[in-house]
Amino acid sequence: MPAPQCADKARARELADRAVQALVAEALLTPKPALVDQRGPGAHDDLDLERLLRSAQSLRGSFHSMALQARGAAPDLELRENLGALGRQAEARMLAATGGSNAHRGAIWVMGLLVAARSIAPEDAPLEEIAAIAATLARLPDRHAPQIPSNGSRACRRFGVRGARGEAASGFPHVLRVGLPALRGARARGIDETRARLDALMAIMAGLDDTCLLHRGGWPAVAAARRGARCVLVLGGTATAAGWEALLSLDAELLRRFASPGGSADLLAACLFLDEVQSPGVNNQPWNV
């Protein structure tokens, strides 16, 4: 096998591994409000941590294929449709791994675009360039996508929000301008990695029109999530005793509403992925905290 082809496959494996690691890290992060974590299923009756982890691992081959497909390609319609086909294969693998539960449909969209964009971009590309490539792909149509509405697309139509597709098409503003700055700012203040990641999740939740929340509980659920997340941050974040208590109160409130901020969780995983591909190993923290 020619050396460049070997290098491409190795790079694709690396990106796939980091994408899966980011999903695993998000799944294991505890405590997350009304989300599956190491305490239990949160506001879910069809998911638990074991199934969520199986789902994440099942996606490695699909992310590897996406990275290979994008390597050396232009972010054009042909690539967009090829990635769409690989995404649908990834969904089938996810459903097989979970026994039919939708663990990562949104994350496949988010992470697949970012894996492909990272594969296209030069090695020294800033995160803004990677996000811009992903946005270019997200804005292209996929003629072969089945016209079957998802919970997210139904929420977008009903409530007039843009959802995960709009977030991607805009260049992931809640990742680059909200989640990552919160994550890195917390680290810079000496906050441990678990609480830094929780603070990043709170920052995302404080402003996102999360379609998972909208689907489960409408605008009242979104308002409760935003209000609770902002309270955590105003009280100094999860590293303070008051902020920690506010996080637990938010968890109880969203559990009462049976509403889970799954869209925010997907964007946190995107933050962890981009953080690691830009500065591998810099935080010197284990993924599975």
BAVOMAR-54924 format. One record per residue: residue number from 1; chain; x, y, z of N, C-alpha, C, O in turn. Coordinates in pm, whole numbers, plus 50000, padded with zeros to 5 digits. Example, Ala and Ser with C-alpha at 12.3 -4.5 7.8 and 13.67 -1.06 7.14 Angstrom:
% residues 2
(1,"A",(51319,49431,50780),(51230,49550,50780),(51320,49670,50780),(51424,49668,50846))
(2,"A",(51285,49775,50708),(51367,49894,50714),(51290,50003,50787),(51341,50114,50804))
END
This chain:
% residues 289
(1,"A",(50085,49881,50000),(50000,50000,50000),(50089,50124,50000),(50180,50133,50082))
(2,"A",(50064,50221,49910),(50145,50341,49908),(50141,50414,50042),(50040,50411,50112))
(3,"A",(50252,50480,50075),(50262,50547,50204),(50153,50650,50228),(50098,50653,50338))
(4,"A",(50117,50737,50129),(50010,50834,50155),(49879,50768,50192),(49807,50819,50278))
(5,"A",(49846,50654,50129),(49721,50586,50161),(49725,50532,50303),(49624,50536,50374))
(6,"A",(49840,50480,50345),(49855,50433,50483),(49834,50548,50582),(49768,50533,50684))
(7,"A",(49893,50663,50550),(49881,50780,50637),(49736,50825,50646),(49689,50863,50753))
(8,"A",(49665,50823,50533),(49524,50863,50534),(49442,50771,50623),(49358,50817,50699))
(9,"A",(49466,50641,50614),(49391,50546,50696),(49424,50564,50844),(49336,50553,50929))
(10,"A",(49551,50591,50874),(49588,50612,51014),(49523,50738,51068),(49477,50740,51182))
(11,"A",(49521,50843,50988),(49457,50968,51031),(49307,50948,51050),(49249,51000,51145))
(12,"A",(49244,50873,50961),(49101,50846,50974),(49072,50767,51101),(48974,50794,51170))
(13,"A",(49156,50669,51132),(49139,50591,51255),(49151,50681,51377),(49075,50668,51473))
(14,"A",(49247,50773,51373),(49267,50864,51485),(49145,50953,51506),(49101,50972,51620))
(15,"A",(49091,51007,51398),(48973,51093,51410),(48853,51014,51460),(48777,51062,51544))
(16,"A",(48835,50893,51409),(48724,50809,51454),(48737,50777,51602),(48639,50782,51676))
(17,"A",(48858,50744,51645),(48880,50714,51786),(48846,50835,51874),(48784,50820,51978))
(18,"A",(48888,50953,51830),(48862,51073,51911),(48715,51107,51913),(48664,51154,52015))
(19,"A",(48646,51083,51803),(48502,51108,51802),(48430,51015,51900),(48344,51059,51976))
(20,"A",(48466,50887,51898),(48404,50792,51991),(48442,50826,52134),(48358,50820,52224))
(21,"A",(48567,50863,52157),(48611,50900,52293),(48532,51018,52345),(48497,51023,52463))
(22,"A",(48502,51114,52258),(48424,51231,52301),(48282,51190,52340),(48229,51239,52439))
(23,"A",(48221,51100,52263),(48087,51053,52297),(48088,50973,52427),(47997,50985,52509))
(24,"A",(48191,50893,52446),(48203,50815,52571),(48222,50909,52690),(48162,50890,52795))
(25,"A",(48307,51010,52672),(48332,51105,52781),(48205,51179,52819),(48178,51200,52937))
(26,"A",(48127,51218,52719),(47999,51285,52748),(47905,51191,52821),(47838,51232,52916))
(27,"A",(47899,51065,52779),(47809,50969,52843),(47846,50947,52989),(47758,50938,53075))
(28,"A",(47975,50938,53018),(48020,50907,53153),(48017,51027,53247),(48016,51011,53369))
(29,"A",(48014,51147,53192),(48014,51267,53275),(47894,51265,53369),(47781,51244,53326))
(30,"A",(47920,51286,53498),(47816,51273,53602),(47840,51378,53710),(47954,51401,53751))
(31,"A",(47731,51443,53758),(47590,51427,53723),(47548,51528,53615),(47584,51645,53622))
(32,"A",(47473,51481,53518),(47418,51567,53413),(47267,51575,53432),(47203,51474,53459))
(33,"A",(47209,51693,53419),(47066,51707,53448),(46977,51630,53351),(46971,51661,53232))
(34,"A",(46908,51531,53404),(46807,51451,53333),(46865,51373,53215),(46789,51324,53131))
(35,"A",(46996,51361,53207),(47062,51286,53100),(47113,51153,53154),(47138,51139,53274))
(36,"A",(47129,51057,53066),(47191,50930,53105),(47332,50957,53156),(47410,51027,53091))
(37,"A",(47365,50904,53272),(47501,50913,53323),(47526,50794,53416),(47452,50696,53413))
(38,"A",(47629,50803,53498),(47666,50688,53581),(47568,50664,53696),(47577,50563,53765))
(39,"A",(47474,50758,53717),(47372,50738,53822),(47253,50659,53772),(47188,50587,53849))
(40,"A",(47223,50670,53640),(47103,50605,53589),(47060,50662,53455),(47138,50730,53389))
(41,"A",(46937,50634,53414),(46890,50670,53280),(46841,50813,53265),(46805,50853,53154))
(42,"A",(46837,50892,53373),(46784,51026,53362),(46638,51022,53320),(46561,50937,53366))
(43,"A",(46599,51115,53232),(46459,51122,53187),(46437,51035,53065),(46374,51078,52968))
(44,"A",(46487,50914,53069),(46474,50822,52955),(46420,50689,53005),(46459,50639,53110))
(45,"A",(46329,50633,52927),(46279,50499,52961),(46326,50394,52860),(46289,50277,52871))
(46,"A",(46407,50436,52762),(46454,50342,52661),(46605,50342,52647),(46659,50284,52553))
(47,"A",(46674,50408,52742),(46820,50417,52736),(46879,50400,52875),(46816,50435,52975))
(48,"A",(47000,50347,52879),(47079,50346,53002),(47224,50361,52960),(47256,50366,52841))
(49,"A",(47314,50369,53058),(47453,50395,53028),(47514,50285,52942),(47591,50312,52850))
(50,"A",(47481,50161,52972),(47538,50050,52895),(47501,50062,52747),(47587,50045,52660))
(51,"A",(47375,50090,52719),(47333,50103,52580),(47395,50227,52514),(47430,50224,52396))
(52,"A",(47408,50334,52591),(47469,50455,52535),(47615,50430,52498),(47661,50476,52393))
(53,"A",(47686,50358,52581),(47826,50328,52552),(47838,50231,52434),(47928,50245,52351))
(54,"A",(47747,50134,52425),(47747,50044,52310),(47722,50121,52182),(47784,50095,52079))
(55,"A",(47630,50215,52189),(47601,50297,52073),(47724,50375,52027),(47756,50376,51909))
(56,"A",(47792,50439,52121),(47911,50517,52087),(48016,50428,52019),(48074,50467,51918))
(57,"A",(48041,50311,52075),(48143,50223,52017),(48101,50173,51879),(48187,50148,51793))
(58,"A",(47972,50158,51857),(47926,50107,51727),(47951,50205,51614),(47947,50167,51497))
(59,"A",(47977,50331,51647),(47990,50435,51545),(48133,50453,51496),(48157,50530,51403))
(60,"A",(48228,50382,51556),(48368,50403,51519),(48392,50378,51371),(48457,50459,51304))
(61,"A",(48342,50267,51319),(48364,50234,51178),(48302,50337,51085),(48359,50369,50981))
(62,"A",(48187,50390,51121),(48121,50491,51039),(48201,50621,51038),(48218,50683,50933))
(63,"A",(48249,50663,51153),(48331,50785,51157),(48461,50765,51078),(48508,50858,51012))
(64,"A",(48517,50646,51086),(48638,50616,51009),(48608,50630,50859),(48687,50689,50786))
(65,"A",(48496,50575,50815),(48459,50584,50673),(48435,50729,50631),(48473,50769,50521))
(66,"A",(48372,50807,50718),(48348,50949,50687),(48479,51025,50672),(48495,51106,50580))
(67,"A",(48572,50999,50762),(48702,51067,50754),(48776,51028,50626),(48836,51114,50561))
(68,"A",(48772,50901,50589),(48837,50857,50465),(48770,50918,50343),(48837,50962,50249))
(69,"A",(48637,50920,50345),(48562,50975,50232),(48596,51123,50211),(48603,51170,50097))
(70,"A",(48617,51195,50320),(48641,51340,50311),(48786,51375,50281),(48814,51485,50233))
(71,"A",(48877,51284,50308),(49020,51315,50292),(49050,51351,50147),(49027,51272,50056))
(72,"A",(49101,51471,50127),(49137,51516,49993),(49019,51559,49908),(49037,51591,49790))
(73,"A",(48898,51558,49965),(48778,51593,49889),(48743,51740,49910),(48792,51805,50002))
(74,"A",(48657,51791,49822),(48602,51924,49838),(48469,51913,49911),(48400,51812,49898))
(75,"A",(48432,52015,49988),(48303,52011,50058),(48188,52043,49964),(48126,52150,49972))
(76,"A",(48159,51949,49874),(48061,51972,49769),(47942,51877,49784),(47935,51799,49880))
(77,"A",(47851,51884,49689),(47728,51805,49697),(47758,51655,49696),(47694,51579,49768))
(78,"A",(47854,51613,49615),(47886,51470,49609),(47931,51420,49745),(47885,51315,49791))
(79,"A",(48021,51494,49810),(48067,51452,49942),(47951,51456,50042),(47937,51366,50124))
(80,"A",(47870,51560,50035),(47756,51570,50127),(47666,51447,50116),(47624,51392,50218))
(81,"A",(47638,51404,49996),(47549,51289,49980),(47617,51159,50020),(47552,51067,50071))
(82,"A",(47747,51150,49996),(47819,51031,50042),(47821,51024,50195),(47804,50917,50253))
(83,"A",(47840,51138,50258),(47838,51142,50404),(47698,51110,50457),(47684,51044,50560))
(84,"A",(47596,51156,50386),(47460,51124,50426),(47434,50975,50425),(47371,50921,50516))
(85,"A",(47482,50907,50320),(47465,50762,50311),(47538,50692,50426),(47486,50597,50485))
(86,"A",(47659,50740,50458),(47734,50681,50569),(47665,50710,50702),(47667,50627,50793))
(87,"A",(47604,50827,50713),(47530,50860,50835),(47412,50769,50857),(47383,50729,50970))
(88,"A",(47342,50735,50748),(47228,50643,50762),(47275,50503,50798),(47206,50432,50872))
(89,"A",(47390,50463,50747),(47447,50334,50789),(47484,50338,50938),(47466,50240,51010))
(90,"A",(47535,50454,50982),(47570,50470,51124),(47446,50459,51211),(47450,50398,51318))
(91,"A",(47336,50518,51167),(47211,50508,51244),(47166,50363,51256),(47120,50321,51362))
(92,"A",(47180,50288,51148),(47141,50147,51153),(47229,50071,51252),(47179,49986,51326))
(93,"A",(47358,50100,51256),(47447,50035,51351),(47410,50074,51494),(47410,49991,51585))
(94,"A",(47378,50203,51513),(47337,50249,51645),(47213,50175,51693),(47209,50127,51806))
(95,"A",(47112,50165,51607),(46987,50099,51646),(47009,49951,51674),(46945,49894,51764))
(96,"A",(47099,49888,51599),(47130,49747,51625),(47200,49731,51760),(47175,49636,51833))
(97,"A",(47288,49827,51791),(47363,49818,51917),(47276,49844,52039),(47304,49792,52147))
(98,"A",(47170,49924,52022),(47088,49963,52137),(46956,49889,52143),(46877,49912,52235))
(99,"A",(46930,49801,52048),(46801,49733,52046),(46688,49823,52002),(46574,49804,52043))
(100,"A",(46720,49923,51919),(46617,50010,51863),(46605,50146,51928),(46519,50225,51888))
(101,"A",(46688,50177,52027),(46680,50307,52094),(46766,50410,52023),(46877,50381,51979))
(102,"A",(46713,50531,52011),(46787,50641,51949),(46881,50703,52051),(46843,50793,52125))
(103,"A",(47003,50655,52053),(47101,50706,52148),(47178,50826,52093),(47209,50919,52167))
(104,"A",(47210,50823,51963),(47306,50921,51910),(47270,50973,51772),(47360,51010,51696))
(105,"A",(47142,50979,51735),(47110,51027,51600),(47161,51170,51578),(47222,51199,51476))
(106,"A",(47136,51258,51675),(47186,51394,51662),(47337,51401,51663),(47396,51479,51590))
(107,"A",(47399,51319,51746),(47545,51319,51754),(47608,51268,51626),(47717,51312,51590))
(108,"A",(47543,51175,51557),(47596,51127,51429),(47605,51243,51330),(47703,51256,51258))
(109,"A",(47501,51326,51327),(47501,51443,51239),(47612,51541,51278),(47692,51581,51195))
(110,"A",(47615,51578,51405),(47713,51676,51453),(47855,51625,51437),(47939,51691,51378))
(111,"A",(47881,51506,51490),(48017,51454,51490),(48061,51412,51351),(48178,51428,51315))
(112,"A",(47969,51359,51271),(48006,51321,51136),(48053,51440,51054),(48153,51430,50982))
(113,"A",(47982,51552,51064),(48025,51673,50993),(48161,51721,51040),(48246,51759,50959))
(114,"A",(48183,51719,51171),(48309,51769,51224),(48426,51676,51191),(48537,51722,51164))
(115,"A",(48401,51545,51193),(48506,51450,51154),(48543,51473,51008),(48662,51478,50974))
(116,"A",(48443,51487,50921),(48470,51510,50780),(48543,51642,50759),(48639,51649,50682))
(117,"A",(48499,51746,50827),(48562,51878,50811),(48706,51877,50861),(48794,51937,50799))
(118,"A",(48730,51809,50974),(48867,51799,51024),(48955,51722,50926),(49073,51753,50911))
(119,"A",(48899,51623,50858),(48974,51545,50761),(49008,51628,50638),(49114,51610,50578))
(120,"A",(48918,51718,50599),(48942,51804,50483),(49042,51915,50514),(49128,51945,50432))
(121,"A",(49031,51975,50630),(49108,52095,50664),(49257,52064,50677),(49294,51952,50712))
(122,"A",(49343,52164,50650),(49486,52146,50675),(49513,52113,50822),(49433,52144,50909))
(123,"A",(49625,52050,50847),(49656,52006,50983),(49659,52121,51082),(49623,52104,51198))
(124,"A",(49703,52240,51036),(49716,52354,51127),(49594,52446,51121),(49602,52560,51167))
(125,"A",(49484,52398,51066),(49365,52482,51051),(49308,52520,51188),(49301,52435,51277))
(126,"A",(49268,52646,51207),(49200,52683,51332),(49062,52620,51337),(49007,52577,51236))
(127,"A",(49006,52615,51456),(48875,52553,51473),(48768,52625,51391),(48673,52562,51345))
(128,"A",(48783,52756,51373),(48685,52831,51295),(48682,52782,51150),(48575,52778,51089))
(129,"A",(48797,52745,51095),(48801,52694,50959),(48734,52557,50951),(48660,52528,50856))
(130,"A",(48761,52472,51049),(48697,52340,51052),(48545,52356,51060),(48471,52289,50988))
(131,"A",(48499,52444,51149),(48355,52466,51163),(48294,52523,51036),(48181,52490,51002))
(132,"A",(48368,52608,50965),(48317,52666,50841),(48302,52560,50733),(48205,52563,50657))
(133,"A",(48394,52467,50727),(48382,52357,50630),(48261,52271,50664),(48184,52233,50576))
(134,"A",(48245,52241,50792),(48128,52164,50835),(47999,52237,50800),(47902,52174,50759))
(135,"A",(47998,52369,50817),(47879,52447,50785),(47848,52443,50636),(47732,52434,50597))
(136,"A",(47952,52448,50553),(47931,52439,50408),(47863,52307,50373),(47770,52305,50293))
(137,"A",(47910,52199,50431),(47848,52068,50407),(47705,52063,50459),(47617,52009,50393))
(138,"A",(47683,52119,50578),(47551,52113,50639),(47446,52188,50557),(47329,52151,50559))
(139,"A",(47487,52290,50486),(47392,52371,50409),(47355,52306,50275),(47262,52351,50209))
(140,"A",(47427,52202,50236),(47398,52136,50109),(47285,52034,50126),(47274,51971,50231))
(141,"A",(47201,52018,50024),(47091,51921,50034),(47141,51778,50011),(47248,51757,49954))
(142,"A",(47064,51684,50055),(47092,51542,50030),(46969,51484,49961),(46868,51457,50025))
(143,"A",(46979,51464,49830),(46864,51417,49753),(46816,51280,49795),(46701,51244,49771))
(144,"A",(46903,51203,49857),(46872,51064,49888),(46823,51045,50033),(46790,50933,50073))
(145,"A",(46818,51153,50109),(46773,51140,50248),(46625,51104,50251),(46545,51167,50182))
(146,"A",(46587,51003,50328),(46445,50965,50336),(46364,51076,50401),(46410,51139,50497))
(147,"A",(46245,51099,50351),(46159,51206,50403),(46075,51155,50519),(45952,51157,50516))
(148,"A",(46145,51108,50621),(46079,51056,50741),(46109,51152,50855),(46225,51166,50893))
(149,"A",(46008,51218,50912),(46035,51317,51017),(46090,51251,51143),(46049,51141,51180))
(150,"A",(46182,51320,51208),(46236,51277,51336),(46174,51363,51446),(46106,51461,51417))
(151,"A",(46198,51325,51570),(46150,51408,51680),(46207,51549,51671),(46138,51647,51699))
(152,"A",(46336,51558,51632),(46398,51689,51620),(46337,51773,51509),(46311,51892,51529))
(153,"A",(46314,51712,51392),(46256,51789,51282),(46113,51831,51312),(46070,51939,51273))
(154,"A",(46040,51746,51382),(45903,51783,51422),(45907,51903,51517),(45827,51995,51505))
(155,"A",(46001,51901,51611),(46013,52012,51705),(46052,52141,51632),(46003,52248,51665))
(156,"A",(46139,52129,51533),(46179,52247,51456),(46059,52310,51386),(46041,52432,51390))
(157,"A",(45977,52227,51324),(45860,52279,51253),(45757,52336,51351),(45700,52442,51327))
(158,"A",(45733,52265,51458),(45629,52308,51551),(45667,52436,51623),(45582,52523,51644))
(159,"A",(45794,52450,51662),(45833,52562,51747),(45913,52669,51671),(45951,52771,51730))
(160,"A",(45937,52648,51543),(46004,52750,51464),(46150,52772,51498),(46200,52884,51492))
(161,"A",(46221,52664,51534),(46363,52674,51565),(46444,52599,51458),(46387,52526,51377))
(162,"A",(46574,52618,51458),(46658,52561,51353),(46718,52427,51392),(46754,52348,51304))
(163,"A",(46730,52398,51520),(46777,52268,51564),(46922,52240,51530),(47002,52331,51506))
(164,"A",(46956,52110,51529),(47094,52068,51505),(47141,52108,51366),(47258,52142,51348))
(165,"A",(47053,52103,51269),(47093,52141,51133),(47125,52289,51125),(47221,52329,51059))
(166,"A",(47046,52371,51192),(47075,52513,51194),(47203,52545,51268),(47280,52632,51226))
(167,"A",(47227,52475,51378),(47352,52493,51453),(47472,52462,51364),(47569,52537,51362))
(168,"A",(47465,52351,51291),(47575,52313,51203),(47590,52411,51088),(47701,52452,51055))
(169,"A",(47478,52450,51027),(47483,52541,50913),(47537,52678,50951),(47588,52751,50866))
(170,"A",(47527,52714,51078),(47578,52842,51127),(47723,52834,51175),(47778,52933,51222))
(171,"A",(47785,52717,51163),(47924,52702,51205),(47942,52669,51351),(48045,52700,51409))
(172,"A",(47840,52605,51412),(47846,52559,51551),(47878,52670,51650),(47976,52661,51724))
(173,"A",(47796,52776,51653),(47824,52887,51746),(47819,52847,51893),(47896,52901,51973))
(174,"A",(47730,52753,51931),(47724,52714,52071),(47843,52627,52113),(47866,52605,52232))
(175,"A",(47916,52578,52016),(48039,52503,52045),(48157,52599,52053),(48228,52603,52154))
(176,"A",(48179,52677,51947),(48296,52762,51940),(48289,52883,52031),(48391,52924,52088))
(177,"A",(48171,52942,52046),(48160,53070,52118),(48108,53054,52260),(48115,53148,52339))
(178,"A",(48055,52936,52291),(47994,52917,52424),(48060,52802,52499),(48121,52823,52604))
(179,"A",(48046,52681,52447),(48093,52564,52520),(48244,52559,52539),(48292,52541,52651))
(180,"A",(48317,52574,52430),(48464,52567,52441),(48521,52677,52529),(48607,52648,52613))
(181,"A",(48478,52804,52513),(48530,52906,52606),(48498,52876,52752),(48580,52901,52840))
(182,"A",(48379,52821,52778),(48345,52787,52916),(48434,52675,52968),(48481,52680,53081))
(183,"A",(48456,52574,52885),(48540,52461,52924),(48682,52506,52955),(48738,52472,53059))
(184,"A",(48739,52583,52863),(48878,52624,52880),(48893,52731,52988),(48994,52736,53057))
(185,"A",(48792,52815,53002),(48796,52914,53108),(48794,52850,53246),(48864,52894,53337))
(186,"A",(48713,52746,53261),(48708,52676,53389),(48841,52609,53419),(48890,52615,53532))
(187,"A",(48899,52547,53319),(49031,52485,53340),(49134,52589,53382),(49215,52565,53471))
(188,"A",(49130,52705,53316),(49228,52810,53346),(49215,52860,53489),(49312,52909,53547))
(189,"A",(49095,52846,53546),(49075,52886,53686),(49109,52774,53783),(49089,52789,53904))
(190,"A",(49161,52663,53732),(49203,52553,53818),(49093,52458,53856),(49110,52377,53947))
(191,"A",(48979,52466,53786),(48867,52377,53817),(48895,52239,53759),(48948,52228,53648))
(192,"A",(48858,52136,53832),(48886,52000,53785),(48805,51970,53658),(48707,52037,53628))
(193,"A",(48849,51867,53585),(48795,51842,53453),(48647,51808,53453),(48573,51852,53366))
(194,"A",(48603,51730,53550),(48460,51696,53556),(48376,51822,53567),(48279,51839,53492))
(195,"A",(48410,51910,53657),(48329,52030,53678),(48348,52130,53565),(48256,52205,53534))
(196,"A",(48465,52131,53502),(48483,52217,53385),(48389,52173,53272),(48330,52257,53204))
(197,"A",(48375,52042,53254),(48285,51991,53149),(48140,52017,53185),(48059,52051,53099))
(198,"A",(48106,52002,53312),(47970,52034,53355),(47938,52182,53335),(47828,52217,53293))
(199,"A",(48035,52269,53363),(48013,52412,53341),(47994,52441,53192),(47913,52526,53154))
(200,"A",(48069,52371,53107),(48051,52389,52963),(47910,52347,52921),(47847,52413,52839))
(201,"A",(47862,52236,52977),(47726,52192,52948),(47625,52297,52994),(47529,52327,52923))
(202,"A",(47645,52353,53113),(47554,52457,53163),(47554,52578,53070),(47449,52636,53043))
(203,"A",(47671,52617,53022),(47679,52732,52933),(47601,52708,52804),(47532,52797,52755))
(204,"A",(47612,52587,52750),(47538,52554,52629),(47388,52553,52657),(47311,52612,52581))
(205,"A",(47347,52488,52765),(47206,52480,52799),(47144,52616,52824),(47025,52636,52799))
(206,"A",(47223,52711,52873),(47171,52842,52910),(47119,52921,52791),(47044,53017,52809))
(207,"A",(47158,52883,52668),(47115,52961,52553),(47060,52883,52436),(47011,52942,52340))
(208,"A",(47068,52749,52441),(47031,52668,52325),(46882,52641,52318),(46820,52610,52420))
(209,"A",(46825,52653,52197),(46689,52604,52173),(46697,52454,52150),(46697,52407,52037))
(210,"A",(46704,52380,52259),(46731,52237,52254),(46605,52163,52207),(46504,52162,52277))
(211,"A",(46612,52101,52089),(46491,52036,52035),(46452,51912,52113),(46336,51871,52109))
(212,"A",(46546,51851,52185),(46509,51737,52270),(46419,51785,52384),(46320,51720,52417))
(213,"A",(46453,51899,52443),(46368,51957,52546),(46234,52001,52488),(46129,51980,52549))
(214,"A",(46238,52063,52370),(46114,52108,52307),(46022,51990,52277),(45901,51998,52297))
(215,"A",(46080,51882,52229),(45999,51764,52196),(45932,51708,52321),(45816,51667,52316))
(216,"A",(46006,51706,52431),(45952,51646,52553),(45858,51740,52630),(45755,51697,52681))
(217,"A",(45896,51869,52636),(45821,51957,52726),(45790,52095,52673),(45744,52180,52748))
(218,"A",(45815,52120,52544),(45784,52250,52486),(45870,52361,52545),(45973,52337,52608))
(219,"A",(45825,52485,52522),(45902,52600,52570),(45916,52604,52722),(46019,52650,52770))
(220,"A",(45816,52557,52800),(45837,52557,52946),(45960,52475,52988),(46031,52514,53081))
(221,"A",(45985,52364,52921),(46103,52283,52954),(46231,52357,52917),(46328,52355,52992))
(222,"A",(46231,52422,52801),(46349,52500,52760),(46373,52614,52859),(46486,52638,52901))
(223,"A",(46267,52683,52896),(46281,52794,52991),(46335,52744,53126),(46420,52810,53186))
(224,"A",(46287,52629,53173),(46336,52574,53299),(46483,52538,53290),(46560,52562,53383))
(225,"A",(46522,52479,53177),(46662,52440,53158),(46752,52563,53153),(46858,52566,53216))
(226,"A",(46710,52663,53078),(46790,52785,53069),(46802,52853,53204),(46911,52893,53246))
(227,"A",(46691,52867,53271),(46689,52934,53401),(46779,52860,53500),(46857,52923,53572))
(228,"A",(46768,52729,53503),(46849,52651,53597),(46996,52655,53564),(47080,52666,53653))
(229,"A",(47030,52645,53435),(47171,52648,53395),(47234,52783,53425),(47348,52791,53471))
(230,"A",(47158,52891,53399),(47211,53024,53429),(47231,53043,53579),(47326,53108,53622))
(231,"A",(47142,52986,53656),(47156,52994,53802),(47285,52927,53847),(47358,52982,53930))
(232,"A",(47315,52809,53793),(47440,52740,53826),(47559,52830,53797),(47650,52843,53880))
(233,"A",(47559,52892,53679),(47673,52974,53638),(47683,53102,53722),(47793,53142,53759))
(234,"A",(47570,53165,53751),(47571,53287,53831),(47626,53260,53971),(47690,53346,54031))
(235,"A",(47599,53141,54021),(47647,53104,54155),(47792,53058,54157),(47841,53009,54259))
(236,"A",(47860,53073,54044),(48002,53040,54038),(48034,52909,53971),(48150,52867,53970))
(237,"A",(47934,52843,53915),(47958,52717,53847),(47955,52599,53942),(47932,52614,54062))
(238,"A",(47977,52482,53886),(47962,52359,53964),(48076,52336,54064),(48069,52244,54144))
(239,"A",(48181,52420,54060),(48289,52407,54157),(48254,52469,54291),(48324,52445,54390))
(240,"A",(48147,52548,54296),(48103,52605,54424),(47992,52520,54484),(47920,52450,54412))
(241,"A",(47980,52526,54615),(47875,52448,54682),(47737,52492,54636),(47649,52409,54614))
(242,"A",(47717,52624,54621),(47587,52675,54578),(47558,52636,54435),(47445,52600,54401))
(243,"A",(47660,52642,54349),(47642,52603,54210),(47611,52455,54196),(47530,52415,54113))
(244,"A",(47675,52374,54277),(47651,52230,54275),(47508,52199,54318),(47441,52116,54256))
(245,"A",(47461,52265,54422),(47323,52246,54467),(47225,52291,54359),(47120,52229,54340))
(246,"A",(47259,52399,54289),(47171,52445,54181),(47168,52345,54067),(47064,52327,54004))
(247,"A",(47280,52279,54040),(47284,52175,53937),(47192,52059,53975),(47116,52010,53891))
(248,"A",(47197,52017,54099),(47111,51908,54144),(46963,51949,54142),(46876,51866,54113))
(249,"A",(46935,52075,54171),(46797,52123,54163),(46748,52124,54019),(46633,52090,53992))
(250,"A",(46837,52163,53926),(46802,52160,53785),(46775,52017,53740),(46681,51992,53665))
(251,"A",(46856,51925,53785),(46835,51784,53753),(46696,51740,53799),(46623,51675,53723))
(252,"A",(46660,51774,53921),(46530,51735,53975),(46416,51799,53896),(46314,51735,53871))
(253,"A",(46433,51924,53858),(46328,51994,53783),(46306,51931,53646),(46191,51911,53606))
(254,"A",(46413,51899,53574),(46398,51840,53441),(46349,51696,53450),(46274,51650,53363))
(255,"A",(46389,51625,53554),(46335,51490,53573),(46184,51496,53600),(46109,51412,53551))
(256,"A",(46142,51595,53676),(45999,51610,53702),(45922,51633,53572),(45809,51587,53556))
(257,"A",(45984,51706,53481),(45921,51735,53352),(45944,51622,53251),(45889,51625,53141))
(258,"A",(46024,51523,53288),(46062,51414,53197),(46119,51470,53067),(46085,51426,52958))
(259,"A",(46208,51570,53083),(46265,51641,52968),(46417,51636,52977),(46475,51674,53079))
(260,"A",(46481,51588,52871),(46625,51567,52870),(46692,51657,52766),(46648,51661,52651))
(261,"A",(46798,51731,52803),(46865,51822,52710),(46965,51750,52620),(47085,51777,52624))
(262,"A",(46914,51658,52538),(47003,51577,52455),(47079,51657,52350),(47193,51622,52317))
(263,"A",(47020,51764,52297),(47091,51846,52200),(47211,51914,52262),(47316,51924,52198))
(264,"A",(47197,51960,52384),(47309,52022,52455),(47420,51921,52479),(47538,51954,52469))
(265,"A",(47382,51798,52512),(47481,51692,52534),(47560,51664,52406),(47681,51644,52411))
(266,"A",(47492,51662,52291),(47561,51640,52164),(47664,51749,52137),(47774,51722,52089))
(267,"A",(47628,51874,52169),(47721,51984,52146),(47836,51983,52245),(47947,52026,52212))
(268,"A",(47812,51934,52367),(47924,51917,52460),(48022,51815,52404),(48143,51836,52410))
(269,"A",(47971,51704,52350),(48061,51605,52289),(48140,51667,52175),(48258,51637,52158))
(270,"A",(48077,51755,52097),(48148,51824,51990),(48259,51912,52046),(48368,51919,51990))
(271,"A",(48232,51979,52159),(48335,52059,52225),(48456,51972,52264),(48571,52010,52240))
(272,"A",(48427,51857,52323),(48535,51769,52367),(48616,51717,52248),(48738,51703,52256))
(273,"A",(48547,51687,52138),(48616,51641,52018),(48707,51750,51962),(48825,51724,51937))
(274,"A",(48656,51869,51942),(48736,51977,51884),(48849,52018,51977),(48959,52051,51932))
(275,"A",(48823,52018,52107),(48927,52050,52204),(49044,51953,52192),(49161,51993,52197))
(276,"A",(49012,51826,52176),(49117,51725,52170),(49189,51726,52036),(49311,51709,52033))
(277,"A",(49118,51746,51925),(49188,51745,51796),(49275,51868,51779),(49374,51864,51707))
(278,"A",(49238,51979,51844),(49322,52099,51835),(49444,52089,51924),(49554,52128,51884))
(279,"A",(49426,52037,52045),(49537,52031,52142),(49538,51894,52208),(49502,51882,52325))
(280,"A",(49580,51790,52135),(49571,51655,52191),(49651,51640,52319),(49770,51671,52325))
(281,"A",(49583,51590,52422),(49650,51561,52548),(49689,51679,52632),(49751,51661,52736))
(282,"A",(49654,51803,52590),(49698,51920,52661),(49641,51927,52802),(49710,51967,52896))
(283,"A",(49514,51888,52816),(49453,51900,52949),(49498,51791,53044),(49471,51796,53164))
(284,"A",(49567,51689,52988),(49622,51582,53072),(49517,51520,53163),(49547,51482,53276))
(285,"A",(49397,51510,53114),(49288,51451,53193),(49236,51327,53121),(49233,51323,52998))
(286,"A",(49194,51227,53196),(49136,51109,53130),(49003,51144,53065),(48930,51231,53111))
(287,"A",(48973,51073,52957),(48846,51095,52889),(48730,51050,52976),(48622,51110,52972))
(288,"A",(48749,50946,53055),(48635,50883,53121),(48615,50933,53262),(48589,50855,53354))
(289,"A",(48628,51066,53281),(48601,51120,53415),(48450,51138,53430),(48404,51182,53535))
END
